Amino acid sequence: MASKTSQSIDILIQLVIAAVAVLITSYILPGVAVDGFLSALILAAFIALMNVTIKPILVILTIPITVFTLGLFLLVINAIIILIAHEVIPGFEVGGFWYALLFSLVLSLINSIFGVKLGNSH
């Protein structure tokens, strides 16, 4: 039971750190706006959920184009997930596809600096 509690606390800490990364990323990029910490937390949880459920399906369905583009199409999949989040999450605004692409790149960079592993198995 203690390990379940420890895992839950780790996930919550990772979500909070990811929410801070979302806020930093929205501050850096002019075409992205997040209303506050709660919106950032919801967005971080949504992105993690999409990375676990929808993204693997999209990756499998787009293997031919991903191979043809030497993996660069995965960036497009990330941008699509951000655009879906823009439509679903209140308080999160993205200025279009290119800002979604930049947001996903910068967010990935900041998350890697912070050591966040949302959506990945341990």
Secondary structure, DSSP 8 states (H G I E B T S, - for coil): -HHHHHHHHHHHHHHHHHHHHHHHHHHH-TTEEE-SHHHHHHHHHHHHHHHHHHHHHHHHHTHHHHHHTTTTHHHHHHHHHHHHHHHHSTTEEE-SHHHHHHHHHHHHHHHHHHT--TTS--
